[in-house]
Amino acid sequence: MSPLRLLDATSAADAAALLRAHAPHARPIAAGGDLLGLLKEHVGGPTLPTPRVLVNLAGAPDLAHIRDDDDAWHLGAMATLAQLAQRHGLPPMLHEAVARIASPQLRARTTVGGNLLQRPRCLYFRHPDVVCFKKGGSACAAVGGPERAHPGALFAGRCHAGHPSDLAPVLIALDAQAQIVGADCAVRTLPLAALYRDAGHDPRGEAQLRDDEVLAALRVPRRACAQAFEKAAPRAANEFAWCSVAVALEHDGARIGAARIVAGGIAPGPHRFDAAGLVGRRLAAVDPRAVAHALLPDVARDHGPPAARAAAARWAIERALARALHNARQEER
């Protein structure tokens, strides 16, 4: 690994200023679980140059908070997954998702921001000798590759990798907003879903962050909803999802007023399904299996992922929706 200069940031704004001062050779580092792996394995390319400067976010206290007010929860990007697990009162499926991520040891170090901004786990992206689309290549190297190595996107752009974050679908289903701090101390807020806009078509990354911006916090509104999370993966721990699904249903006890179904692992960014067909329907009349097949019908793709990937996604949608409907009925008893 090449020598690196480490600079400690004292705040989100200071981190953004350091990134701008050392652009284009600087990168932020949180716990480093993903970034250090990329550096050690010499993963890089024209759009993923090796940094010379790392801006350490661990010393920025304004990034590490977890607090609540009457309207929302505020989750600092440097709060760890273990801290989320220990905090009472958070939306239940946040706890469900955290419990399925990695292992207790990794959750003690992994941060909220790190989980949301981790790079693809695609074997082609991670291979140091392959210059894929996400590293500045002209095309996705997975197209035409062996089935066992396919990264698995059911909804591909120019990149065919599945997004690895399990927190992202949950937070998007909960209608979270991302707070982003720039070098000029300007703060912009956008729906978390918008942070991943064009994730499959942007060769520089999956998140819409400039080189001198820092993801500072997530705002999760306090909104009554029945919710559930499911994850289909080869193992229960230390495994990235074939598909993870978060469901949030706002209801009046009899009918659905709003529905959000979001999946990870099946598109280059978190994929929000069009669940408008559920709005206005009676809770008791919804068939989760039928909904799963309607949202994700069988589609033949010459370069597509194994059929098992699509089957796992339908299973996760069905299970998460069934549990959310059950929770909605329980809430009214």
Secondary structure as a PSIPRED ss2 file (coil, helix, strand):
# PSIPRED VFORMAT (PSIPRED V4.0)

   1 M C   1.000  0.000  0.000
   2 S C   1.000  0.000  0.000
   3 P C   1.000  0.000  0.000
   4 L C   1.000  0.000  0.000
   5 R E   0.000  0.000  1.000
   6 L E   0.000  0.000  1.000
   7 L E   0.000  0.000  1.000
   8 D E   0.000  0.000  1.000
   9 A C   1.000  0.000  0.000
  10 T C   1.000  0.000  0.000
  11 S C   1.000  0.000  0.000
  12 A H   0.000  1.000  0.000
  13 A H   0.000  1.000  0.000
  14 D H   0.000  1.000  0.000
  15 A H   0.000  1.000  0.000
  16 A H   0.000  1.000  0.000
  17 A H   0.000  1.000  0.000
  18 L H   0.000  1.000  0.000
  19 L H   0.000  1.000  0.000
  20 R H   0.000  1.000  0.000
  21 A H   0.000  1.000  0.000
  22 H C   1.000  0.000  0.000
  23 A C   1.000  0.000  0.000
  24 P C   1.000  0.000  0.000
  25 H C   1.000  0.000  0.000
  26 A E   0.000  0.000  1.000
  27 R E   0.000  0.000  1.000
  28 P E   0.000  0.000  1.000
  29 I E   0.000  0.000  1.000
  30 A C   1.000  0.000  0.000
  31 A C   1.000  0.000  0.000
  32 G C   1.000  0.000  0.000
  33 G C   1.000  0.000  0.000
  34 D C   1.000  0.000  0.000
  35 L H   0.000  1.000  0.000
  36 L H   0.000  1.000  0.000
  37 G H   0.000  1.000  0.000
  38 L H   0.000  1.000  0.000
  39 L H   0.000  1.000  0.000
  40 K H   0.000  1.000  0.000
  41 E C   1.000  0.000  0.000
  42 H C   1.000  0.000  0.000
  43 V C   1.000  0.000  0.000
  44 G C   1.000  0.000  0.000
  45 G E   0.000  0.000  1.000
  46 P C   1.000  0.000  0.000
  47 T C   1.000  0.000  0.000
  48 L E   0.000  0.000  1.000
  49 P C   1.000  0.000  0.000
  50 T C   1.000  0.000  0.000
  51 P C   1.000  0.000  0.000
  52 R C   1.000  0.000  0.000
  53 V E   0.000  0.000  1.000
  54 L E   0.000  0.000  1.000
  55 V E   0.000  0.000  1.000
  56 N E   0.000  0.000  1.000
  57 L C   1.000  0.000  0.000
  58 A C   1.000  0.000  0.000
  59 G C   1.000  0.000  0.000
  60 A C   1.000  0.000  0.000
  61 P H   0.000  1.000  0.000
  62 D H   0.000  1.000  0.000
  63 L H   0.000  1.000  0.000
  64 A C   1.000  0.000  0.000
  65 H C   1.000  0.000  0.000
  66 I E   0.000  0.000  1.000
  67 R E   0.000  0.000  1.000
  68 D E   0.000  0.000  1.000
  69 D C   1.000  0.000  0.000
  70 D C   1.000  0.000  0.000
  71 D C   1.000  0.000  0.000
  72 A E   0.000  0.000  1.000
  73 W E   0.000  0.000  1.000
  74 H E   0.000  0.000  1.000
  75 L E   0.000  0.000  1.000
  76 G E   0.000  0.000  1.000
  77 A C   1.000  0.000  0.000
  78 M C   1.000  0.000  0.000
  79 A C   1.000  0.000  0.000
  80 T E   0.000  0.000  1.000
  81 L H   0.000  1.000  0.000
  82 A H   0.000  1.000  0.000
  83 Q H   0.000  1.000  0.000
  84 L H   0.000  1.000  0.000
  85 A H   0.000  1.000  0.000
  86 Q H   0.000  1.000  0.000
  87 R C   1.000  0.000  0.000
  88 H C   1.000  0.000  0.000
  89 G C   1.000  0.000  0.000
  90 L C   1.000  0.000  0.000
  91 P C   1.000  0.000  0.000
  92 P H   0.000  1.000  0.000
  93 M H   0.000  1.000  0.000
  94 L H   0.000  1.000  0.000
  95 H H   0.000  1.000  0.000
  96 E H   0.000  1.000  0.000
  97 A H   0.000  1.000  0.000
  98 V H   0.000  1.000  0.000
  99 A H   0.000  1.000  0.000
 100 R C   1.000  0.000  0.000
 101 I C   1.000  0.000  0.000
 102 A C   1.000  0.000  0.000
 103 S C   1.000  0.000  0.000
 104 P H   0.000  1.000  0.000
 105 Q H   0.000  1.000  0.000
 106 L H   0.000  1.000  0.000
 107 R H   0.000  1.000  0.000
 108 A C   1.000  0.000  0.000
 109 R C   1.000  0.000  0.000
 110 T C   1.000  0.000  0.000
 111 T E   0.000  0.000  1.000
 112 V H   0.000  1.000  0.000
 113 G H   0.000  1.000  0.000
 114 G H   0.000  1.000  0.000
 115 N H   0.000  1.000  0.000
 116 L H   0.000  1.000  0.000
 117 L C   1.000  0.000  0.000
 118 Q C   1.000  0.000  0.000
 119 R C   1.000  0.000  0.000
 120 P C   1.000  0.000  0.000
 121 R C   1.000  0.000  0.000
 122 C C   1.000  0.000  0.000
 123 L H   0.000  1.000  0.000
 124 Y H   0.000  1.000  0.000
 125 F H   0.000  1.000  0.000
 126 R H   0.000  1.000  0.000
 127 H C   1.000  0.000  0.000
 128 P C   1.000  0.000  0.000
 129 D C   1.000  0.000  0.000
 130 V C   1.000  0.000  0.000
 131 V C   1.000  0.000  0.000
 132 C C   1.000  0.000  0.000
 133 F H   0.000  1.000  0.000
 134 K H   0.000  1.000  0.000
 135 K H   0.000  1.000  0.000
 136 G C   1.000  0.000  0.000
 137 G C   1.000  0.000  0.000
 138 S C   1.000  0.000  0.000
 139 A C   1.000  0.000  0.000
 140 C C   1.000  0.000  0.000
 141 A C   1.000  0.000  0.000
 142 A C   1.000  0.000  0.000
 143 V C   1.000  0.000  0.000
 144 G C   1.000  0.000  0.000
 145 G C   1.000  0.000  0.000
 146 P C   1.000  0.000  0.000
 147 E H   0.000  1.000  0.000
 148 R H   0.000  1.000  0.000
 149 A H   0.000  1.000  0.000
 150 H C   1.000  0.000  0.000
 151 P C   1.000  0.000  0.000
 152 G E   0.000  0.000  1.000
 153 A C   1.000  0.000  0.000
 154 L C   1.000  0.000  0.000
 155 F C   1.000  0.000  0.000
 156 A C   1.000  0.000  0.000
 157 G C   1.000  0.000  0.000
 158 R C   1.000  0.000  0.000
 159 C C   1.000  0.000  0.000
 160 H C   1.000  0.000  0.000
 161 A E   0.000  0.000  1.000
 162 G C   1.000  0.000  0.000
 163 H C   1.000  0.000  0.000
 164 P C   1.000  0.000  0.000
 165 S C   1.000  0.000  0.000
 166 D C   1.000  0.000  0.000
 167 L H   0.000  1.000  0.000
 168 A H   0.000  1.000  0.000
 169 P H   0.000  1.000  0.000
 170 V H   0.000  1.000  0.000
 171 L H   0.000  1.000  0.000
 172 I H   0.000  1.000  0.000
 173 A H   0.000  1.000  0.000
 174 L C   1.000  0.000  0.000
 175 D C   1.000  0.000  0.000
 176 A C   1.000  0.000  0.000
 177 Q E   0.000  0.000  1.000
 178 A E   0.000  0.000  1.000
 179 Q E   0.000  0.000  1.000
 180 I E   0.000  0.000  1.000
 181 V E   0.000  0.000  1.000
 182 G E   0.000  0.000  1.000
 183 A C   1.000  0.000  0.000
 184 D C   1.000  0.000  0.000
 185 C C   1.000  0.000  0.000
 186 A C   1.000  0.000  0.000
 187 V E   0.000  0.000  1.000
 188 R E   0.000  0.000  1.000
 189 T E   0.000  0.000  1.000
 190 L E   0.000  0.000  1.000
 191 P E   0.000  0.000  1.000
 192 L H   0.000  1.000  0.000
 193 A H   0.000  1.000  0.000
 194 A H   0.000  1.000  0.000
 195 L H   0.000  1.000  0.000
 196 Y C   1.000  0.000  0.000
 197 R C   1.000  0.000  0.000
 198 D C   1.000  0.000  0.000
 199 A C   1.000  0.000  0.000
 200 G C   1.000  0.000  0.000
 201 H C   1.000  0.000  0.000
 202 D C   1.000  0.000  0.000
 203 P C   1.000  0.000  0.000
 204 R C   1.000  0.000  0.000
 205 G C   1.000  0.000  0.000
 206 E C   1.000  0.000  0.000
 207 A C   1.000  0.000  0.000
 208 Q C   1.000  0.000  0.000
 209 L C   1.000  0.000  0.000
 210 R C   1.000  0.000  0.000
 211 D C   1.000  0.000  0.000
 212 D C   1.000  0.000  0.000
 213 E E   0.000  0.000  1.000
 214 V E   0.000  0.000  1.000
 215 L E   0.000  0.000  1.000
 216 A E   0.000  0.000  1.000
 217 A E   0.000  0.000  1.000
 218 L E   0.000  0.000  1.000
 219 R E   0.000  0.000  1.000
 220 V E   0.000  0.000  1.000
 221 P E   0.000  0.000  1.000
 222 R C   1.000  0.000  0.000
 223 R C   1.000  0.000  0.000
 224 A C   1.000  0.000  0.000
 225 C C   1.000  0.000  0.000
 226 A E   0.000  0.000  1.000
 227 Q E   0.000  0.000  1.000
 228 A E   0.000  0.000  1.000
 229 F E   0.000  0.000  1.000
 230 E E   0.000  0.000  1.000
 231 K E   0.000  0.000  1.000
 232 A E   0.000  0.000  1.000
 233 A C   1.000  0.000  0.000
 234 P C   1.000  0.000  0.000
 235 R C   1.000  0.000  0.000
 236 A C   1.000  0.000  0.000
 237 A C   1.000  0.000  0.000
 238 N C   1.000  0.000  0.000
 239 E C   1.000  0.000  0.000
 240 F C   1.000  0.000  0.000
 241 A C   1.000  0.000  0.000
 242 W C   1.000  0.000  0.000
 243 C E   0.000  0.000  1.000
 244 S E   0.000  0.000  1.000
 245 V E   0.000  0.000  1.000
 246 A E   0.000  0.000  1.000
 247 V E   0.000  0.000  1.000
 248 A E   0.000  0.000  1.000
 249 L E   0.000  0.000  1.000
 250 E E   0.000  0.000  1.000
 251 H E   0.000  0.000  1.000
 252 D C   1.000  0.000  0.000
 253 G C   1.000  0.000  0.000
 254 A C   1.000  0.000  0.000
 255 R E   0.000  0.000  1.000
 256 I E   0.000  0.000  1.000
 257 G E   0.000  0.000  1.000
 258 A E   0.000  0.000  1.000
 259 A E   0.000  0.000  1.000
 260 R E   0.000  0.000  1.000
 261 I E   0.000  0.000  1.000
 262 V E   0.000  0.000  1.000
 263 A E   0.000  0.000  1.000
 264 G E   0.000  0.000  1.000
 265 G C   1.000  0.000  0.000
 266 I C   1.000  0.000  0.000
 267 A C   1.000  0.000  0.000
 268 P C   1.000  0.000  0.000
 269 G C   1.000  0.000  0.000
 270 P C   1.000  0.000  0.000
 271 H E   0.000  0.000  1.000
 272 R E   0.000  0.000  1.000
 273 F C   1.000  0.000  0.000
 274 D C   1.000  0.000  0.000
 275 A C   1.000  0.000  0.000
 276 A H   0.000  1.000  0.000
 277 G H   0.000  1.000  0.000
 278 L H   0.000  1.000  0.000
 279 V C   1.000  0.000  0.000
 280 G C   1.000  0.000  0.000
 281 R C   1.000  0.000  0.000
 282 R E   0.000  0.000  1.000
 283 L H   0.000  1.000  0.000
 284 A H   0.000  1.000  0.000
 285 A H   0.000  1.000  0.000
 286 V C   1.000  0.000  0.000
 287 D C   1.000  0.000  0.000
 288 P H   0.000  1.000  0.000
 289 R H   0.000  1.000  0.000
 290 A H   0.000  1.000  0.000
 291 V H   0.000  1.000  0.000
 292 A H   0.000  1.000  0.000
 293 H H   0.000  1.000  0.000
 294 A H   0.000  1.000  0.000
 295 L H   0.000  1.000  0.000
 296 L C   1.000  0.000  0.000
 297 P C   1.000  0.000  0.000
 298 D C   1.000  0.000  0.000
 299 V C   1.000  0.000  0.000
 300 A C   1.000  0.000  0.000
 301 R C   1.000  0.000  0.000
 302 D C   1.000  0.000  0.000
 303 H C   1.000  0.000  0.000
 304 G C   1.000  0.000  0.000
 305 P C   1.000  0.000  0.000
 306 P C   1.000  0.000  0.000
 307 A H   0.000  1.000  0.000
 308 A H   0.000  1.000  0.000
 309 R H   0.000  1.000  0.000
 310 A H   0.000  1.000  0.000
 311 A H   0.000  1.000  0.000
 312 A H   0.000  1.000  0.000
 313 A H   0.000  1.000  0.000
 314 R H   0.000  1.000  0.000
 315 W H   0.000  1.000  0.000
 316 A H   0.000  1.000  0.000
 317 I H   0.000  1.000  0.000
 318 E H   0.000  1.000  0.000
 319 R H   0.000  1.000  0.000
 320 A H   0.000  1.000  0.000
 321 L H   0.000  1.000  0.000
 322 A H   0.000  1.000  0.000
 323 R H   0.000  1.000  0.000
 324 A H   0.000  1.000  0.000
 325 L H   0.000  1.000  0.000
 326 H H   0.000  1.000  0.000
 327 N H   0.000  1.000  0.000
 328 A H   0.000  1.000  0.000
 329 R H   0.000  1.000  0.000
 330 Q H   0.000  1.000  0.000
 331 E H   0.000  1.000  0.000
 332 E C   1.000  0.000  0.000
 333 R C   1.000  0.000  0.000
